[in-house]
Amino acid sequence: MKKETLFAVADCETDPFKKGRIPAPFIWGFYDGCDYRKFDTTLEFLKFAREQPVILYAHNGGKFDWHFLLDYLDEFSEVMIIAGRLARFKIGECEFRDSYNILPVPLAAYKKDEVDYAIFEPGERDKPANRQIIEDYLRSDCVYLYQLVEQYIVQYGVTLTIAGAAVKQWQKIANVKAPKTSKNFYDAVKPYYYGGRVECFRYGVFKTKFKVIDVNSSYPYAMMNLHPYGEISNVSRDLPHSIAYIQRSMITLIGACNGAFPYPDKTGLHFPNDNTVREYNVTGWEYLAAMDTGALGVHEITKVVRFSDSVRFDDYVSHFYKLKNESKKGSPDYIFAKLFLNSLYGKFGANPDKYHEHIIVKPRNIAQAENDGYEHCAFIGPWSLCAKPLDENKQHYYNVATAASITGFMRAMLWRAMSQCQVVLYCDTDSIACIDTGKLKLHPTDLGAWDVEAECNYGAIAGKKLYAFKTTTGKWKTASKGVRLTEKEIVKVAKGKTVVYDPIAPSFSAKRGIRFVPRKIEMKC
């Protein structure tokens, strides 16, 4: 490995979290691939780490470990914030990074030892036998993370994010140069760019047999179709004569659509099914799906946006899909392949106008930072976190039309499948819970095919991404985004009761700091 790519990993163990009390590290670990060192205090760890000319990774460090180092940063130093994480900063010779930005999976997806966290309690952790277990556990976490990061860097280089690495791999595999558009282009196409479809069609608890189906590698499959690329070439009120060109168009229309089209408002993304005439901005994929299924009635097309070129990602998808299928589940290559398959398209829709440069200053020096173009945006540890927009010469708009078309393809594919299923209960992006799949073609392995993920006989739906499905094997399939609820708690909410989620762990945020945030969880109809 080249000298400039030298890196190490770190991790810390803390008291088990108690309500209302911020944890404190009682042991740190540092591993560079050869030597492992442990430190009994944060100051001892930092005195060593700051002298090391390496990139030092901690998994989820930007929302956990690195927050314990905030007191030791230098005033007016730059910090990089990505999705609320402390993504990168320097102390002395050492550059600290969050490995979750390049490997957004739990470390357990690769390897992680089991441990009884009760032995971390004061009075228990200092017993010789328990102390040895904790030290072994900390060391194994460091070693496993090092192994995973090392394989990533050897194969894909040093990158800040997996999305950035995906773009580089696409350019290399397809022998192309990444596109560059403009803010004006982004603003013109953004109204057609939405996320996945998540919708509840039935709320409450029900005892009936139903199936959960999903798509095999949904977004990679979508990326193997042709999508718009290049600049806007034509804006008119007329649809192209070719279906292929309609697919790659963006369409604004006025009419009533029964469930097929996305409609955003201040409360989120909806899919109206009430015969009300509205203005919709949709992709060609969705327009054709609505027409084919009879969901769109009389309508007036007011704008059709066409593009100068098209693109597909066959080589890129085939490369990583083959790697995934040939790799052992849980191996580095398997993990990397899954991440790369799902990390490219989103970069095309990135909006650098929302990116900022950050520095930290003492609160009394906010005015000085403002003189340099920064504005106070939050308090982080003892510091004021100050931000200014990314300079225009650093902004890179890719092609939001490509991203809009890929996500539109998936919503259209989901709608076509839902139209064939009988009694749809719930859907989320690329999965459907329904009583029966009707005439929908299923296949367990084909790329882009629908397949039965679970046969269920009991369900509880309390809201979007808040459900508990009991399978016929007795296992539960659950979702509770933003909180960790048991299946019993989700069922309780689905019955109309309130569950108070009182986290034992604090939430870590670059802008909000470290807080305990109790939440009342209620049914969201």
C-alpha positions in Angstrom: 0.0 0.0 0.0 1.3 3.5 -0.9 2.6 5.6 1.9 -0.1 8.3 1.3 -2.8 5.7 1.9 -1.5 4.7 5.4 -4.4 4.4 7.8 -5.3 2.9 11.2 -8.6 2.3 13.0 -9.8 3.2 16.5 -12.7 2.4 18.8 -13.8 3.1 22.3 -15.9 1.4 24.9 -18.2 3.4 27.3 -20.4 2.8 30.2 -23.7 1.3 29.2 -26.0 4.2 28.5 -28.3 5.4 31.2 -31.3 7.7 30.8 -30.2 11.3 30.9 -26.5 10.6 31.4 -23.9 11.1 28.6 -21.5 8.2 28.5 -17.8 8.5 29.0 -15.1 6.3 27.4 -13.2 4.1 29.8 -11.0 2.4 27.2 -9.8 3.1 23.7 -8.2 0.8 21.1 -5.9 1.7 18.2 -4.8 -0.8 15.5 -2.6 -0.1 12.4 -2.6 -3.6 10.9 0.5 -4.7 12.9 0.4 -3.3 16.4 -2.6 -2.9 18.7 -2.6 -0.4 21.6 -5.1 0.3 24.3 -5.5 3.4 26.3 -7.4 3.9 29.6 -8.2 7.6 29.0 -9.3 9.8 26.1 -6.4 12.1 26.8 -3.9 9.3 26.7 -5.4 8.0 23.4 -5.3 11.5 21.8 -1.7 12.2 22.8 -0.7 9.2 20.9 -3.1 9.5 18.0 -2.3 13.2 17.2 1.3 12.2 16.5 0.4 9.5 13.9 0.5 10.7 10.2 -2.4 8.4 9.2 -6.0 8.5 8.4 -7.7 7.1 11.5 -11.1 5.5 11.0 -13.8 4.7 13.5 -17.0 3.0 12.4 -19.9 5.3 13.2 -17.2 7.6 14.7 -18.9 10.7 13.3 -22.0 10.0 15.4 -20.2 8.4 18.4 -16.5 8.1 19.1 -15.3 11.3 17.6 -17.7 13.4 19.7 -15.5 12.6 22.7 -12.6 14.4 21.0 -14.4 17.7 20.4 -12.7 19.4 23.3 -9.3 18.9 21.7 -9.9 20.4 18.3 -8.1 23.6 17.4 -10.2 26.8 17.0 -10.9 27.8 13.4 -10.0 24.3 12.2 -12.1 22.9 9.3 -14.5 20.0 9.9 -16.4 18.2 7.3 -20.0 17.3 8.0 -21.8 14.7 5.8 -25.4 13.8 6.6 -25.0 15.1 10.2 -21.8 13.1 10.8 -18.4 14.4 11.7 -16.9 13.0 8.5 -13.4 14.4 8.6 -11.2 16.6 10.8 -7.6 16.8 11.9 -5.8 17.0 15.2 -2.1 17.3 15.0 -0.7 14.9 12.3 -3.8 12.6 12.4 -6.8 12.9 10.1 -9.9 11.4 11.7 -12.7 10.0 9.5 -15.9 8.1 9.9 -15.7 4.7 8.0 -19.5 4.6 7.9 -19.3 7.0 5.0 -17.5 4.5 2.9 -19.0 1.4 4.4 -22.6 2.2 5.4 -23.4 -1.1 7.0 -23.1 -2.4 10.6 -19.7 -4.0 11.3 -21.6 -7.1 12.1 -22.4 -7.5 8.4 -18.7 -8.6 8.2 -17.6 -9.8 11.6 -18.4 -8.9 15.2 -18.0 -10.8 18.4 -20.8 -11.2 20.9 -20.6 -9.8 24.4 -22.8 -9.3 27.4 -23.0 -5.5 27.9 -23.9 -6.0 31.5 -20.2 -6.6 32.3 -19.5 -3.0 31.2 -21.3 -1.6 34.2 -19.2 0.1 36.9 -18.4 -2.5 39.5 -18.4 -5.3 36.9 -16.0 -4.0 34.3 -13.0 -3.9 36.7 -13.3 -7.6 37.6 -10.2 -9.2 36.0 -12.2 -11.7 34.0 -14.6 -9.1 32.7 -11.9 -6.6 31.9 -10.2 -9.2 29.7 -13.4 -9.9 27.8 -14.0 -6.2 27.2 -10.4 -5.7 26.0 -10.6 -8.7 23.7 -13.9 -7.4 22.4 -12.5 -3.9 21.7 -9.5 -5.4 20.0 -11.5 -7.7 17.7 -13.7 -4.7 16.7 -10.6 -2.8 15.7 -9.1 -5.8 13.8 -12.3 -6.5 11.9 -12.7 -2.9 10.9 -9.1 -2.7 9.8 -9.5 -5.8 7.6 -12.6 -4.4 6.0 -11.2 -0.9 5.4 -7.9 -2.3 4.2 -9.7 -4.4 1.5 -11.8 -1.4 0.5 -8.7 0.9 0.1 -6.7 -1.7 -1.7 -9.4 -2.2 -4.3 -11.1 1.2 -4.5 -8.6 3.7 -3.1 -9.1 6.4 -0.4 -12.4 8.1 -0.9 -14.6 10.1 1.5 -17.9 8.4 0.5 -19.0 5.2 -1.2 -21.0 7.4 -3.6 -17.9 9.2 -4.7 -16.1 5.8 -5.1 -19.0 4.5 -7.2 -18.7 7.4 -9.7 -15.0 6.6 -10.1 -15.6 2.9 -10.6 -18.3 3.7 -13.2 -16.0 6.0 -15.1 -13.3 3.3 -15.0 -15.5 0.3 -16.0 -17.5 2.2 -18.7 -14.6 4.2 -19.9 -16.6 7.4 -19.6 -16.2 10.8 -17.9 -18.7 11.8 -15.3 -21.2 14.4 -16.6 -21.3 17.9 -15.4 -24.4 20.1 -15.6 -25.4 23.3 -13.9 -27.6 24.8 -11.2 -30.0 26.0 -13.8 -30.3 22.5 -15.2 -30.8 21.1 -11.8 -33.5 23.6 -10.9 -35.3 22.9 -14.2 -35.4 19.1 -13.7 -35.7 18.9 -9.9 -39.5 19.0 -10.0 -39.5 15.5 -11.6 -37.1 14.0 -9.0 -38.7 12.1 -6.1 -37.8 9.3 -3.8 -39.4 5.8 -3.4 -43.0 5.1 -2.9 -44.0 4.2 0.7 -47.7 3.9 1.4 -50.1 2.2 3.9 -53.3 0.9 2.4 -54.5 -0.8 5.6 -53.9 0.3 9.2 -54.3 -1.7 12.4 -54.0 -5.4 13.2 -55.2 -8.1 11.0 -55.1 -11.9 11.2 -55.1 -13.1 7.6 -52.7 -14.8 5.2 -50.7 -12.5 3.0 -47.4 -12.3 1.2 -44.5 -9.9 1.2 -42.8 -9.7 -2.2 -39.8 -7.7 -3.4 -37.6 -7.1 -6.4 -34.2 -8.8 -6.8 -31.7 -5.9 -7.0 -34.3 -3.3 -7.9 -32.2 -0.2 -8.5 -29.4 -2.0 -10.3 -32.1 -3.5 -12.6 -33.5 0.0 -13.2 -30.0 1.2 -14.1 -29.7 -1.3 -16.9 -32.5 0.5 -18.9 -31.9 3.6 -21.0 -32.2 6.9 -19.1 -32.0 10.6 -20.1 -28.5 12.1 -20.2 -26.9 15.3 -21.5 -28.5 18.7 -21.7 -32.2 19.6 -22.3 -32.7 19.4 -26.1 -36.3 20.2 -26.5 -39.3 21.5 -24.5 -42.8 21.3 -26.1 -46.3 20.2 -25.4 -46.1 17.2 -27.6 -45.2 13.6 -26.7 -42.5 11.9 -28.8 -43.8 9.3 -31.2 -41.6 6.6 -29.9 -42.3 4.8 -26.6 -38.5 4.7 -25.9 -38.4 8.5 -26.2 -41.4 8.9 -24.0 -39.7 6.7 -21.4 -36.8 9.1 -21.3 -38.9 12.3 -21.1 -40.1 14.4 -18.2 -43.8 15.3 -18.5 -46.0 17.9 -16.8 -49.8 17.4 -17.1 -53.1 18.4 -15.6 -55.6 15.7 -14.9 -56.9 13.1 -12.4 -54.8 10.1 -11.8 -56.0 7.2 -9.5 -52.9 6.2 -7.6 -50.1 6.1 -10.1 -48.5 9.5 -9.8 -46.4 11.1 -7.1 -47.6 14.4 -5.7 -45.5 16.3 -3.2 -46.6 18.8 -0.6 -45.3 20.1 2.7 -46.2 16.9 4.5 -44.4 14.6 2.1 -44.9 12.5 -1.0 -48.4 11.3 -1.8 -50.1 9.2 -4.5 -53.7 10.7 -4.8 -56.5 8.3 -5.7 -59.5 10.6 -5.4 -60.3 11.7 -9.0 -59.2 15.3 -8.2 -57.6 17.2 -11.1 -54.1 18.2 -10.2 -50.9 19.2 -11.9 -48.4 16.4 -11.9 -44.7 16.3 -12.8 -43.7 12.7 -13.8 -41.2 10.7 -15.7 -42.1 9.0 -18.9 -42.0 5.6 -17.2 -44.8 6.6 -14.8 -46.9 8.2 -17.6 -46.8 5.0 -19.6 -47.5 2.9 -16.5 -50.5 5.0 -15.7 -51.9 4.8 -19.2 -51.3 1.0 -19.5 -53.1 0.3 -16.2 -56.0 2.7 -16.8 -55.1 4.9 -13.9 -54.9 8.1 -15.9 -58.1 9.5 -17.4 -58.7 12.6 -19.5 -55.7 14.9 -19.2 -53.8 17.8 -20.8 -50.1 17.7 -21.3 -48.6 21.1 -20.7 -44.8 20.3 -21.0 -42.6 17.6 -22.3 -38.9 17.9 -21.6 -36.5 15.9 -23.7 -32.8 15.4 -23.5 -29.9 15.3 -25.9 -28.6 11.8 -25.0 -29.2 8.7 -23.1 -27.2 6.4 -20.8 -27.4 2.9 -19.3 -25.2 1.3 -16.7 -25.0 -2.3 -18.0 -21.2 -2.7 -17.6 -21.2 -1.3 -14.1 -24.1 -3.3 -12.9 -22.9 -6.5 -14.5 -19.5 -6.1 -12.9 -20.7 -5.8 -9.4 -23.7 -8.1 -9.7 -21.3 -10.8 -10.9 -18.9 -10.0 -8.0 -21.8 -10.3 -5.5 -23.0 -13.6 -6.9 -19.5 -15.1 -6.9 -18.6 -13.9 -3.4 -19.4 -15.5 -0.1 -22.1 -13.7 1.8 -20.5 -11.5 4.5 -17.2 -11.4 2.8 -15.6 -8.0 1.9 -16.3 -8.4 -1.8 -19.9 -9.3 -1.2 -20.4 -6.3 1.0 -18.6 -4.0 -1.4 -20.6 -5.3 -4.4 -23.9 -4.7 -2.7 -22.9 -1.2 -1.7 -21.6 -0.2 -5.1 -24.7 -1.6 -6.8 -26.9 0.8 -4.8 -24.6 3.8 -4.4 -24.2 5.2 -7.9 -27.6 6.6 -9.1 -28.1 8.9 -6.1 -24.9 10.8 -6.9 -26.5 11.9 -10.2 -29.2 13.6 -8.2 -27.0 15.3 -5.6 -27.5 19.0 -5.1 -24.2 20.7 -4.1 -26.1 23.9 -3.5 -26.9 22.3 -0.1 -23.3 21.5 0.7 -21.4 23.7 3.1 -17.9 24.3 4.4 -17.6 24.3 8.2 -15.2 25.6 10.8 -15.4 25.6 14.6 -14.9 28.7 16.7 -15.4 29.7 20.3 -18.9 31.3 20.7 -17.3 34.6 21.5 -15.6 34.6 18.1 -18.7 34.0 16.0 -18.6 37.6 14.7 -15.0 37.0 13.5 -16.1 33.9 11.6 -19.0 35.9 10.1 -16.5 38.4 8.7 -15.0 35.5 6.7 -18.4 34.7 5.2 -19.5 32.0 7.8 -22.7 31.9 9.7 -23.3 30.2 13.1 -25.5 27.1 12.5 -25.2 25.0 15.7 -23.3 24.4 18.9 -21.2 21.3 18.8 -19.5 20.4 22.1 -17.8 23.6 23.3 -17.8 25.1 19.8 -19.9 27.1 17.5 -20.2 25.3 14.2 -20.1 27.9 11.5 -20.9 27.2 7.8 -20.8 28.9 4.5 -22.0 27.6 1.1 -19.6 25.6 -1.0 -17.8 27.8 -3.5 -19.2 27.5 -7.0 -15.9 26.2 -8.4 -16.2 23.3 -6.0 -19.8 22.4 -6.9 -20.4 19.5 -9.2 -23.8 18.9 -10.6 -24.0 15.6 -12.3 -27.3 14.9 -14.1 -30.4 15.0 -12.0 -32.5 13.8 -15.0 -30.7 10.5 -14.9 -31.5 10.1 -11.2 -35.1 11.2 -11.7 -35.6 8.7 -14.4 -34.1 5.8 -12.4 -36.3 6.5 -9.4 -39.3 7.0 -11.7 -38.7 3.7 -13.3 -38.9 2.0 -9.9 -42.1 3.8 -9.0 -43.6 2.7 -12.3 -42.4 -0.8 -11.9 -43.9 -0.9 -8.4 -47.2 0.5 -9.6 -47.5 -2.1 -12.4 -46.9 -4.9 -9.9 -49.4 -3.4 -7.4 -52.0 -3.2 -10.2 -51.7 -7.0 -10.7 -51.7 -7.9 -7.0 -54.9 -8.5 -5.1 -55.6 -6.4 -1.9 -52.4 -4.5 -1.4 -51.8 -3.8 2.3 -48.5 -1.9 2.2 -45.7 -0.9 -0.2 -42.2 0.4 0.3 -40.0 1.4 -2.7 -39.5 -2.1 -4.1 -41.6 -4.4 -1.9 -45.3 -5.1 -1.5 -47.4 -6.7 1.2 -50.6 -8.2 -0.4 -53.1 -10.9 0.0 -52.2 -12.5 -3.3 -49.8 -11.8 -6.2 -52.4 -12.5 -8.9 -50.8 -13.0 -12.3 -47.6 -11.3 -11.4 -44.6 -13.3 -12.7 -42.2 -14.4 -9.9 -38.7 -15.7 -10.0 -36.3 -16.3 -7.1 -33.0 -15.1 -8.7 -33.5 -13.2 -12.0 -32.3 -9.6 -11.8 -35.3 -7.4 -11.6 -37.8 -10.2 -10.9 -40.4 -10.1 -8.2 -40.1 -12.9 -5.6 -41.9 -13.9 -2.4 -39.8 -12.8 0.6 -42.1 -14.0 3.3 -45.4 -15.8 3.8 -47.3 -14.2 6.7 -50.4 -14.9 8.8 -50.5 -11.9 11.1 -49.9 -8.2 10.4 -49.8 -4.9 12.3 -49.4 -1.6 10.3 -49.1 1.6 12.3 -47.7 3.9 9.6 -45.0 4.3 7.0 -42.0 2.2 7.9 -43.7 1.1 11.1 -45.1 -2.4 10.8 -44.7 -5.9 12.2 -45.5 -9.0 10.1 -45.4 -12.5 11.6 -44.3 -15.1 9.1 -45.7 -18.6 8.9 -42.3 -19.8 10.4 -42.9 -17.8 13.5 -40.3 -15.1 12.8 -41.1 -11.4 12.6 -40.4 -9.0 9.8 -40.5 -5.5 11.4 -39.7 -1.9 10.6 -39.6 1.1 13.0 -37.6 3.8 11.3 -36.0 6.3 13.8 -36.7 4.2 16.8 -36.1 0.6 18.0 -39.4 -1.0 18.8 -40.1 -4.6 19.5 -42.8 -6.4 17.5 -45.1 -6.3 20.6 -44.7 -2.5 20.8 -45.5 -2.1 17.1 -48.6 -4.2 17.5 -49.6 -2.0 20.5 -49.2 1.2 18.4 -51.2 -0.5 15.5 -54.0 -1.1 18.0 -54.3 2.6 18.6 -52.2 2.9 21.8 -49.2 5.1 22.5 -45.8 3.7 23.1 -43.2 6.0 24.7 -39.8 5.3 23.2 -37.2 6.3 25.8 -33.8 5.5 24.3 -31.1 4.1 26.5 -28.6 5.6 24.1 -28.3 9.3 23.2 -28.6 10.6 19.7 -25.4 12.1 18.2 -25.7 14.9 15.7 -23.2 17.3 14.4 -25.8 20.1 14.7 -27.7 19.1 17.8 -24.9 17.6 19.8 -25.5 14.7 22.2 -29.1 14.4 23.5 -31.6 12.0 24.9 -34.8 12.4 22.9 -37.8 10.5 24.2 -40.6 10.1 21.7 -44.3 9.3 21.7 -45.0 6.7 19.0 -48.6 6.8 17.8 -50.4 5.4 14.7 -49.9 7.7 11.7 -52.9 7.3 9.4 
